[in-house]
Amino acid sequence: MKRRRSYEKPSEIRARKKGEAVRRARKVARKLAQREGLIAKTGRR
């Protein structure tokens, strides 16, 4: 995670938390789709 300053404005906190939630939701949806075989798994080399 990106290192944050000691003080964050409330609007920055809301924006960061919303972005993190979106990232988590996309990751869960991607893993579910991979398990169901809808998208191919990406292999890292």
DRENTIVO-975586 format. One record per residue (C-alpha): residue number from 1; chain; residue in three letters; x, y, z. Coordinates in steps of 0.02 Angstrom, whole numbers, plus 50000, padded with zeros to 5 digits. Layout:
ATOM/NUM/A/ALA/X/Y/Z
...
# end
This chain:
ATOM/1/A/MET/50000/50000/50000
ATOM/2/A/LYS/50056/50176/49966
ATOM/3/A/ARG/50131/50258/50119
ATOM/4/A/ARG/50018/50395/50186
ATOM/5/A/ARG/50061/50559/50270
ATOM/6/A/SER/50032/50577/50457
ATOM/7/A/TYR/49877/50684/50426
ATOM/8/A/GLU/49749/50650/50292
ATOM/9/A/LYS/49605/50765/50254
ATOM/10/A/PRO/49435/50682/50281
ATOM/11/A/SER/49398/50691/50095
ATOM/12/A/GLU/49563/50603/50056
ATOM/13/A/ILE/49522/50466/50182
ATOM/14/A/ARG/49351/50438/50102
ATOM/15/A/ALA/49427/50432/49927
ATOM/16/A/ARG/49563/50310/49981
ATOM/17/A/LYS/49443/50194/50072
ATOM/18/A/LYS/49323/50194/49924
ATOM/19/A/GLY/49466/50154/49804
ATOM/20/A/GLU/49527/50012/49915
ATOM/21/A/ALA/49350/49941/49926
ATOM/22/A/VAL/49333/49946/49736
ATOM/23/A/ARG/49501/49857/49716
ATOM/24/A/ARG/49450/49721/49840
ATOM/25/A/ALA/49281/49695/49755
ATOM/26/A/ARG/49363/49681/49583
ATOM/27/A/LYS/49490/49557/49650
ATOM/28/A/VAL/49354/49447/49728
ATOM/29/A/ALA/49251/49454/49567
ATOM/30/A/ARG/49404/49408/49463
ATOM/31/A/LYS/49448/49260/49574
ATOM/32/A/LEU/49267/49199/49570
ATOM/33/A/ALA/49262/49211/49380
ATOM/34/A/GLN/49425/49114/49369
ATOM/35/A/ARG/49357/48978/49481
ATOM/36/A/GLU/49201/48965/49373
ATOM/37/A/GLY/49308/48959/49215
ATOM/38/A/LEU/49239/49119/49139
ATOM/39/A/ILE/49412/49195/49119
ATOM/40/A/ALA/49580/49111/49099
ATOM/41/A/LYS/49703/49117/49243
ATOM/42/A/THR/49851/49229/49213
ATOM/43/A/GLY/50018/49146/49241
ATOM/44/A/ARG/50165/49244/49306
ATOM/45/A/ARG/50340/49198/49252
# end
